[in-house]
Amino acid sequence: MPQPQPSPEPASSVESQTISIIRKLLLELGGTSALQELERSQSGAHLERELGLGSLERVELMVRLDAAFSVRLADAVVGESETVRELVAAVIDAQFAPPPAPMSGPASVGANDSQTRAAATAASPAAIAAGAPPPSSFDPATAQTLIEILCERARAEPDRVHIHLYEEENVRPITYGELFARASSVAASLHRRGLEPGRSVAMMLPTSAEFFFVFAGILLAGGVPVPIYPPVRSDRIAEYAARQAGILRNSESQFLVTFREAHSIALLMEPQVPSLREVVPAAKLVDAHGPHLPPESERRPAATFAKRSSSDVAFLQYTSGSTGDPKGVVLTHANLLANIRAIVAGVQLTSADVAVSWLPLYHDMGLIGAWFTPLYVGIPLVVMSPLAFLSRPERWLWAVSRHRGTLTPAPNFAYELCVKRIADADIAGLDLSSVRAMLNGAEPVRPETLERFAARFAPYGLRREMLMPVYGLAENSLAISAPRLGSGYKIDRIDRSIFESEGRATPVASESAALEFVSAGSPLADVEVRIVDAHGAALPERVEGQLWFRSPSATSGYYKNPQATAALVRADSFLDSGDRAYLADSEIYVTGRAKDVIIKGGRNIYPHEVEEIAGHVPGVRTGCVAAFGLPDAASGTEKLVVAAEVRNAADSARISSDITRAVSDAIGVPPDRIELLPPHSIPKTSSGKLRRSDTRRLFMEGKLGKKTQPVWMQLGRLAASGAFPRISAWFRKGVARAVEIAWGLYALGVIAALFVVLWVCVLAAPSPRAAARITHSFARWMLWWAGVRVALKGGDLLREINVAGPWVFAPNHSSYLDILVVMAHVPAGAHFVSKSEVASWPIIGPILLRGGHLAFDRQDPKARVQQAEVVENALSHGESVVIFPEGTFTEAAGIRPFQLGAFKSAVTTGRPVCPVAVRGAREILRDKTYLPRFGKVSIEFGPLVLPEPLAVSNQLSAEAGAAPVATSAESDWQKIVRLRDATREIIASHADEPLL
């Protein structure tokens, strides 16, 4: 029987207990000023701004509230609660909610959680071996783009689970088929909204099913995804908006896809981005209509959506940088696939592997390493949000244990967090024996972290050799180096004084005065690494220098940032990583960022080491220390500055003294200046890395540690700053719209007036041929007087029609304007084939019939047979025909499937098909609109597509009066289909629209 739940406590009791728990936590943290704020504001106190409780402190607070009230607070409480009052409300809500199945621990795959159990079973290698659907035979080594891989997997194994997504306490399976279906809906919706091929679409989404659907949908639509991180700090909205608006401007994004909670912030950024057409909620795109699976008849389903090649840009990865200089790394499909293949070979991935990740998907390690690589190999990915991990780190390890995960990536701090935050009771029964590789990268790897993690989890089946420090950066897509699988991590202990003064990494046996660096392994396949001096000359092993690299995975540069690109690209196509390192036994030891190294008295001081030392001083917030250098004109060298966030400002004198002593004892040089700051003063990147250059800048400007404005004031300033651009944009749009309407009315009036005159002239024409010539001339006059300029390509080909005989003209159909454009440029004697209802239209109908054009009822099978006979008879008598094989059109860009009638007539009569590509008509007069817009049109003829001759046996049988043999009929059918497909490909290429 289920255990009875404790009765909910009164709200007043919950509030007083919550304040008591917070008070105890603040006492432990040493926050005297925060305690005073709590006593003054009580439940109205702001958790971050007034109490100094960052994400990690709030995680601890949530754990204590769970235990005190016997509830299970949602993960979102950590990130979304701003005040004590909101925490109290969350506790009260949780008391009335039914108890969820826990995400951690073996019980989470119990009898009452069939979805979780099914997901875990489907993800395990054992289940695959025991009868789960076999992996696809598709060989990704032949793929040219990510789109191709996505489509092939969806076509070959639509029911196979690709992603096991943890949503709060439940696991949602996402199959390859669902991923494609939802992504195609996104693609169709973006097309309808006017996304242009190759243009950027920004994504401001958290880890969710929508992220996967939207990213894949943008690719299918031919766009370029730009993932940016969603807002996480309510007290720094202004800084966030300024940084993201800079990225949106630089990427020239046409759309910003976001989620409900961030929609208002996204709207505030809209006026600051001229290229932005619309801020779109992800749900609207995902729920739009689109095809469910790639057609079986297509060998390469990717071609049915967007014609993308390996050299096309796959996405833009924006690196952490200053607000005014966003750097978007340009990565092509070829870059990504080259790096993924190198990772697969380096880590020796197989179809039996299972990946587990909580990394943010907007970060290269989470996106390329944790999603694209499993997609490439065709293995399951178990994924949860970063917040789920931060709130309870044991969830990550339980996911590995439960799904029998074999590889999982994370930055160094995650391993440290697991050591410090996970209690033995939380991991009773944990089994990590399935792990083949726990990758540690994205930030400096600490030797002591590796040692502590290996020792802490060895009793749970973790083998030391499974810990793999890796090195990479976005400029090489992701990975540059990794150790050999199963070799374990390697720590190099070198002489500190020699290294800091001469740059030589001399090994020492003694650990007391040694400087330690962790090996990042050897370069991956096709990656060349060179350690060079300041002049670019190669250095020998165990001598520190700048790390350069080149590979097929490397970017061509930063998007629309020539200055940054020039600083990146070096001699012989090598790129400067910006890191300093040395080689030893051909393995890479990264020593730090080149721009961050502090040169003091001829010694190189590495800020991450100073930060690590200062961070262990009692009272200093771990991970919230920044060390940097400042020029000192008096001494001619640099000053060493240490900025540290502290919990209790009243203890500043002791903390400052302890930092000075600790740094001096460890590296032999005391800091020249120590700046103690309140919590959340030091800026960090979206992935939690210190922004040292920004810290240094704020320090020099006197702004470091200054209290941020309240959220309402930041939002007010944002709204005010965007008011003028918004009003200006509205005015410009209003004027432009008024001009557009005026021009549309004029163009429509001109065409209508000329149609009336044409009608009179056609009725008075002496013959159908004369009527056709009059219509041909009037079509040109209508376009000219309406201001529609038409560029003609392939016009020389039309001169050959008098010699070569009649043709079947096959134009694409995107607008009613197509008919006018084609009529004005095909030979005047060509017969247009239209649907029968057109003949009944006033004015247009008589013009059509009087000019000898053809109209048929497409719904009547007998009429269709008659149509084929009439068309073939016209061709046989030397008369060309014009047939729109798409039949109809829509507002969305793309070449629709072609009907076969025109191509059957061409094959039967042996007449060539002339593809006619009209481009630009859809933009001038889109479906479901009535007023034309100003624009330009181009029409391109040819090249001719010659039909294959009919089967000889069919011809002989027909002459003898016998029925044709089946094999010949099949052969002729294939000729018709091949003729259709060849024509469609040419039109799509010339019209620059995707095949649908």
NORSUL-V260454 format. One line per field, one symbol per residue. ss: DSSP state (H for helix, E for strand, - for the rest). burial: # if it has 9 or more other C-alpha atoms within 8 Angstrom, else .. Layout:
ss=???
burial=???
//
This chain:
ss=----------HHHHHHHHHHHHHHHHHHH--HHHHHHHHHHHHH-E--------HHHHHHHHHHHHHHH------HHHHH--EHHHHHHHHHHHHH---------HHHH----HHHHHHHHHH-HHHHH----------HHH---HHHHHHHHHHH----EEEEEEE--EEEEEEHHHHHHHHHHHHHHHHH-------EEEEE----HHHHHHHHHHHH---EEEE------HHHHHHHHHHHHHHHHHH---EEEE-HHHHHHHHHHH-------EEEEHHHHH--------------HHHH--------EEEEEEE-------EEEEEEHHHHHHHHHHHHHHH------EEEE------HHHHHHHHHHHHHH--EEEE--HHHHHH--HHHHHHHHH----EEEE-HHHHHHHHHH--HHHH---------EEEE------HHHHHHHHHHHHHH---HHHEEEEEE-HHH--EEEE--------EEEEEHHHHHHH-E--E------EEEEEE--EE----EEEEE-----E----E-EEEEEE-------E---HHHHHHHE-HHH-EEEEEEEEEE--EEEEEEEHHH-EEE--EEE-HHHHHHHHH----EEEEEEEEEEEEE----EEEEEEEEEE--HHHHHHHHHHHHHHHHHHH-----EEEEE------E-----E-HHHHHHHHHH---------HHHHHHHHHHHHHHHHHHHHHHHHHHHHHHHHHHHHHHHHHHHHHHHHHHHHHH---HHHHHHHHHHHHHHHHHH---EEEEE-HHHHHHHHHH---EEEE-----HHHHHHHHH-----EEEEEHHHHH---HHHHHHH---EEE----HHHHHHHHHHHHHHHH----EEE-----------E-----HHHHHHHHH---EEEEEEE-HHHH-----------EEEEEEEEEE------HHHHHHHHH-----HHHHHHHHHHHHHHHHHHHHHHHHHH---E-
burial=.............##..##.###.###.#######.##...##.####.#######.#####.###...##.#.#.###.########.###.##.....#.####.###..#####.#######.##..............#############.##.########.########################..#...##########.####################.....####.####################..##..########..#..####..####.#.###.....########..#..#######......###############.######.....############################################################.######..#...##..#.#.#########..###.##.###..##.##########################..##.######.####.####.#.....#.#########..#.#####.....#.###############.###..#.##..###...###########..########.#####...#####.######.#.###..######..#....#############..#..##.#######.....##..#.##########....###.###.##....#......#..##..##..##.##..#..........##.######.##..###.##.###.#..#############.#####.###...##.##..#....##########.##.#####....########.##.#.################....##..##..##.##...########..#######..#.#.######.##############.####...############..###..##.###.##.....#...##.##..###.##.#######.##.###.
//
